[in-house]
Amino acid sequence: MPFDSSTSHEFAQYVGYVCSDQGAEVARAVVEYSGGDSAAVHGGGLSGAARLASAAPDGQIILAEIGNIPVEMACECVSELCSTGAEVIVLGERTDIATYRALRRAGATEYFSFPVGADEIFTVKRKTLSAPNVIQLLPTPAKAMSIAVMGSNGGVGASLLAQNLAFYAADPKRVNLRTGFLDADLQFGSQAIDLDRDETPGLLEALMAPDRVDATFLNATMDQINGRLSLYSHQVSIGLNAATYEAGLSRLLPQMRAEFDALVTDLPRGLVLHNDDLAKHIDSLVLVIPAGFAGVNAASRLIKRILAHNPNLRILPVLSELRRDAGLSRKDVQTAIGRPIVATLPRCDALLARAHRTARPLTNSQPRSAYAKAVRSIFAAAKTDVKTPSKSGARPFMKRIFG
């Protein structure tokens, strides 16, 4: 097997309780490669393990297959096993997030749905289990600067601005930050399409189980656009409820912030209105406003609603000339919303058309354009007072994975 098991049994003993051939195969592989004996694999599944809970020795790791018992009973079994000091890793056929969350709340170290390999289970051990009576003080992961871009109305160029901010942040000749770019519009998000890239279905997996997202998962499921920029962008299939996945966004953002130097999110306005926790993981919210009465009205309502629940969030209004609307002046818009405009996005139809045809951001294809200059100003405003991780802190993204 492609993993090192030489130290897998130093601190704990694995024992399996299974109820299917598939579960038995996994449990035997884990027990044998951790230096144990195949006799440590028993029948009875999770409920059988709970009946023998009092006999579990200290430091034991129990691999238990959930079988066909109800989730409520499974949670009771997990709690009983954990009360003995054992660590519990649950295996099963169920793939719904509700089961995963319930088992974790009951005390399970992890839940894996089949198929799962021994190498994945050993990874969980290395990350979550430690030697008995040893307290390890782990450094708190540095948080990346988090910028979200949202339009007060549709068609004002918010997604275009998010794309250009992400590329600018990752540009090695400019800011040179390891940047994660998240297209949070699961219904109509088009970042992958606009950039002529494949969509990333791993985003949906990440949203269903955000607590399991780490550097290895992100590297395997994000589109590596270049050495400094990684993209998540995927539209849900027709018939699927996007809200089921959107519920995981507020837990995915902090996981991504721990792995990058900067995180740029293309954020639909509806998500902020229905999920107040999202704003807690954003340092600067760039609000793109058209020069019209409807845009000003929508922006004023959004600002008031957002600040009512997140008064410390930095909101950076940006005036967009990509839509003419009533052609209100910058001063008029500032007066109406009661906040200064940090930049104006100018019309540049011909340049944008050429950039779209080549599937490149405008900041890359026309770095000296007025639009690119506005992007730089917006990024500078968003970065103000935001502490980015120092280069001497967390190891680079690829090096943490491969060496």
C-alpha positions in Angstrom: 0.0 0.0 0.0 1.2 3.5 -0.7 1.6 4.7 2.8 4.1 4.3 5.7 2.7 2.2 8.5 5.9 1.9 10.5 4.6 4.1 13.2 0.9 3.6 12.9 0.6 1.4 16.1 2.9 3.4 18.4 0.2 5.0 20.5 -3.0 3.1 19.8 -4.4 -0.4 19.1 -6.9 -0.8 16.2 -9.9 -3.2 16.6 -12.7 -3.7 14.1 -16.4 -4.4 14.5 -17.9 -5.0 11.1 -21.1 -6.5 9.5 -20.2 -6.8 5.8 -17.4 -8.3 3.7 -16.5 -4.8 2.5 -16.2 -3.5 6.1 -14.2 -6.6 7.1 -11.7 -6.1 4.2 -11.0 -2.5 5.2 -10.7 -3.4 9.0 -8.3 -6.3 8.3 -6.1 -4.1 6.2 -6.0 -1.4 8.9 -5.4 -3.8 11.8 -2.6 -5.8 9.9 -0.8 -2.7 8.7 -0.8 -1.2 12.1 1.0 -4.3 13.5 -2.1 -5.9 14.9 -3.6 -9.4 14.4 -6.5 -10.2 12.1 -8.2 -11.7 15.2 -8.9 -8.1 16.3 -11.6 -7.9 13.6 -15.0 -9.0 15.0 -18.6 -9.1 13.8 -21.5 -7.2 15.3 -20.8 -3.8 13.8 -21.2 -0.6 15.8 -23.9 -1.9 18.1 -21.8 -5.0 18.9 -18.8 -2.7 19.8 -21.0 -0.7 22.1 -22.2 -3.9 24.0 -18.5 -4.6 24.7 -17.6 -1.0 25.5 -16.5 -1.7 29.0 -13.8 -4.1 27.8 -12.2 -1.5 25.5 -8.5 -0.9 26.7 -7.1 2.6 27.0 -5.9 4.2 23.7 -7.9 1.8 21.5 -9.1 3.0 18.1 -12.4 1.3 17.1 -13.3 0.9 13.5 -17.1 0.2 13.6 -19.4 -0.3 10.7 -22.8 1.3 11.2 -24.8 -1.3 9.3 -28.6 -0.9 9.2 -29.2 0.6 12.6 -30.9 4.0 12.8 -28.7 7.1 13.1 -30.1 7.9 16.6 -29.0 4.5 17.8 -25.7 4.8 16.1 -25.0 8.1 17.9 -25.8 6.5 21.2 -23.4 3.7 20.5 -20.6 6.2 19.6 -21.2 8.2 22.7 -21.0 5.1 24.9 -17.7 4.0 23.2 -16.2 7.4 23.5 -17.0 7.5 27.2 -14.6 4.7 27.7 -11.7 6.8 26.3 -11.7 4.9 22.9 -11.5 6.8 19.6 -14.3 5.8 17.2 -14.1 5.8 13.4 -17.4 4.8 11.8 -17.7 3.2 8.4 -20.9 2.9 6.4 -22.9 3.1 3.2 -24.7 6.3 4.0 -23.5 9.4 2.2 -25.8 12.2 3.5 -24.3 15.1 5.4 -26.9 14.7 8.2 -25.5 11.3 9.2 -21.9 12.6 9.1 -22.7 15.6 11.3 -24.8 13.6 13.8 -22.0 11.0 14.3 -19.3 13.7 14.7 -21.4 15.5 17.3 -21.8 12.2 19.1 -18.0 12.0 19.4 -16.9 10.0 16.4 -13.4 11.0 15.2 -14.5 10.5 11.6 -17.1 8.9 9.4 -16.2 7.4 6.1 -18.7 6.2 3.5 -17.6 3.2 1.3 -15.4 2.8 -0.6 -12.6 3.8 1.7 -9.0 2.6 2.0 -6.7 2.0 4.9 -4.5 4.8 3.8 -7.3 7.3 4.3 -8.0 6.0 7.8 -4.3 6.2 8.8 -4.3 9.8 7.6 -7.2 10.5 10.1 -5.2 8.9 12.9 -2.1 11.0 12.2 -4.1 14.2 12.2 -6.5 13.6 15.0 -5.0 11.1 17.5 -2.1 11.7 19.8 -0.2 9.7 22.4 -2.0 9.3 25.8 -1.0 11.8 28.5 0.8 13.9 25.9 -0.4 17.5 25.3 0.6 19.0 22.0 0.4 22.7 21.5 -0.3 23.3 17.8 0.1 26.7 16.3 -3.1 28.4 15.2 -3.3 28.4 11.4 -2.8 31.8 9.8 -5.9 33.2 8.2 -5.8 34.4 4.6 -7.2 37.8 3.7 -10.7 37.2 2.6 -12.3 39.4 -0.1 -15.9 38.9 -1.3 -17.4 40.7 -4.4 -21.1 41.2 -4.7 -23.3 43.2 -7.0 -26.2 45.2 -5.7 -28.0 44.3 -8.9 -27.4 41.8 -11.7 -25.3 42.6 -14.7 -23.1 45.2 -13.0 -19.8 43.3 -13.5 -19.3 41.9 -10.0 -18.2 38.5 -11.3 -15.9 40.1 -13.7 -14.3 42.2 -10.9 -14.0 39.1 -8.7 -12.1 37.3 -11.4 -9.7 40.1 -12.0 -9.1 40.6 -8.3 -8.2 36.9 -7.9 -5.8 37.0 -10.9 -4.2 40.2 -9.6 -3.7 38.8 -6.1 -2.0 35.7 -7.6 0.1 37.5 -10.2 3.8 36.8 -9.4 4.8 40.2 -10.9 2.4 42.0 -8.6 1.0 40.8 -5.3 2.2 37.2 -5.6 -0.1 35.6 -3.1 -1.3 31.9 -3.1 -4.9 32.7 -3.9 -8.0 30.6 -3.7 -10.9 31.7 -6.0 -14.3 30.6 -5.0 -17.4 30.9 -7.3 -20.1 30.7 -4.7 -23.0 31.0 -7.3 -24.0 27.3 -7.5 -27.0 28.1 -9.7 -25.4 30.2 -12.5 -21.8 30.7 -11.5 -19.8 31.0 -14.7 -16.2 31.6 -13.7 -14.9 28.2 -15.0 -16.9 28.7 -18.3 -15.6 32.3 -18.8 -12.0 31.1 -18.3 -12.5 28.1 -20.6 -11.7 25.7 -17.7 -13.4 22.5 -16.6 -15.9 22.8 -13.8 -14.8 21.5 -10.4 -17.4 19.0 -9.0 -15.2 18.6 -5.9 -16.7 21.9 -4.7 -20.0 20.1 -4.0 -18.1 17.4 -2.1 -16.4 20.1 0.0 -19.7 21.8 0.8 -21.2 18.6 2.0 -18.4 17.8 4.3 -16.3 21.0 4.9 -14.7 19.7 8.1 -12.9 17.1 6.0 -11.4 19.7 3.7 -7.6 20.1 4.0 -4.6 21.0 1.7 -4.6 17.5 0.1 -8.3 17.7 -0.7 -8.1 21.2 -2.1 -5.1 20.3 -4.3 -7.0 17.3 -5.7 -10.3 19.0 -6.3 -9.6 22.6 -7.3 -8.6 23.6 -10.8 -4.9 24.8 -10.6 -5.1 27.7 -13.1 -1.5 28.5 -12.5 1.1 28.1 -9.8 -0.5 30.7 -7.5 -4.2 30.5 -8.3 -6.7 27.7 -7.6 -10.4 27.8 -8.7 -13.6 26.3 -7.3 -16.5 26.8 -9.8 -19.4 24.3 -10.4 -23.1 24.6 -11.2 -25.4 22.2 -9.6 -27.3 19.8 -11.9 -30.9 20.6 -12.8 -33.1 19.1 -10.2 -30.7 19.4 -7.3 -31.4 21.9 -4.5 -28.5 24.4 -4.4 -29.5 25.4 -0.8 -28.5 22.0 0.4 -24.9 22.7 -0.6 -24.9 26.5 0.2 -25.4 25.6 3.9 -21.8 24.5 3.9 -20.3 27.7 2.7 -19.8 29.3 6.1 -17.8 26.3 7.2 -15.8 25.9 3.9 -14.5 29.5 3.9 -12.4 29.2 7.1 -11.0 25.9 5.8 -9.9 27.5 2.6 -8.5 30.6 4.5 -6.2 28.2 6.4 -4.6 27.0 3.2 -4.1 30.1 1.1 -2.7 33.6 1.5 -5.7 35.2 -0.1 -9.3 34.1 -0.7 -11.5 35.9 -3.3 -15.2 34.9 -3.4 -17.7 35.7 -6.1 -20.7 36.0 -3.9 -24.4 36.2 -4.9 -26.3 38.8 -2.9 -28.9 36.3 -1.9 -26.4 34.2 0.1 -25.5 37.0 2.4 -29.2 37.8 3.1 -29.9 34.2 4.1 -26.7 33.2 5.8 -25.5 35.8 8.4 -22.5 33.5 9.3 -20.9 34.0 5.9 -19.9 37.6 6.6 -17.9 36.5 9.7 -15.4 34.9 7.3 -15.0 38.0 5.1 -12.6 40.8 5.8 -13.8 43.2 3.0 -17.0 43.0 1.0 -16.7 44.8 -2.3 -20.2 46.0 -3.3 -20.6 46.9 -7.0 -23.3 49.5 -7.7 -24.6 50.7 -11.0 -25.2 54.4 -11.5 -29.0 54.2 -11.3 -31.9 54.7 -8.9 -32.6 51.0 -8.5 -28.9 50.2 -7.9 -28.6 52.9 -5.2 -31.8 51.7 -3.5 -30.7 48.1 -3.5 -27.2 49.0 -2.3 -28.6 51.1 0.6 -30.9 48.2 1.7 -28.1 45.6 1.4 -25.6 47.7 3.4 -28.2 48.3 6.2 -29.2 44.7 6.3 -25.6 43.3 6.3 -24.3 45.8 9.0 -27.3 45.0 11.2 -26.0 41.5 11.7 -22.3 42.2 11.1 -21.5 45.7 12.2 -17.7 45.3 11.9 -17.6 44.1 8.3 -15.8 46.5 6.0 -18.0 47.3 3.0 -16.2 48.9 0.0 -18.7 50.4 -2.5 -17.6 50.4 -6.1 -19.3 52.4 -8.8 -19.8 50.5 -12.1 -20.1 52.3 -15.4 -20.6 48.9 -17.2 -24.3 49.6 -16.9 -25.3 53.2 -17.7 -28.7 53.2 -16.0 -29.6 56.8 -15.0 -26.0 57.9 -15.3 -25.8 59.2 -11.7 -22.6 60.8 -10.7 -20.1 59.4 -8.2 -21.0 62.2 -5.8 -24.7 61.4 -6.1 -24.2 57.7 -5.4 -22.0 58.5 -2.4 -24.5 60.9 -0.9 -27.4 58.4 -1.4 -25.7 55.4 0.3 -23.9 57.5 2.9 -20.5 55.9 2.2 -17.5 56.9 0.0 -16.9 55.1 -3.3 -13.5 53.5 -3.3 -13.2 53.2 -7.1 -15.1 53.4 -10.4 -15.1 50.6 -13.0 -15.0 52.3 -16.4 -16.6 51.1 -19.6 -14.1 49.3 -21.8 -16.2 47.3 -24.2 -13.6 46.6 -26.9 -10.9 45.6 -24.3 -13.4 43.3 -22.5 -14.5 41.7 -25.7 -10.9 40.8 -26.6 -10.2 39.5 -23.1 -13.4 37.3 -23.1 -12.4 35.9 -26.5 -9.1 34.8 -25.2 -10.6 33.6 -21.8 -8.2 35.9 -19.9 -8.8 38.5 -17.2 -8.5 42.1 -18.2 -5.8 42.8 -15.7 -3.6 40.2 -17.5 -4.4 41.1 -21.1 -4.5 44.9 -20.6 -2.5 45.6 -17.3 -2.2 49.4 -18.2 -5.9 49.9 -18.9 -8.2 52.1 -16.8 -10.1 49.0 -15.7 -6.9 47.3 -14.5 -6.0 50.5 -12.6 -9.4 50.4 -10.8 -8.8 46.8 -9.9 -5.5 47.7 -8.3 -7.1 50.5 -6.3 -9.9 48.2 -5.1 -7.4 45.5 -4.0 -5.4 48.1 -2.1 -8.5 49.3 -0.3 -9.5 45.8 0.6 -6.0 45.0 1.8 -5.8 47.9 4.2 -5.6 46.8 7.8 -5.8 43.2 6.8 -2.8 41.2 8.0 -1.8 38.6 5.5 0.3 35.6 6.6 4.0 36.2 6.8 6.2 34.3 4.4 8.0 32.7 7.4 4.8 31.3 8.7 2.8 28.5 7.0 4.7 26.3 4.5 3.9 26.9 0.8 0.8 25.0 -0.4 2.6 22.5 -2.7 5.4 21.9 -0.2 2.9 21.0 2.6 1.5 18.3 0.3 4.6 16.9 -1.3 7.5 17.5 1.0 
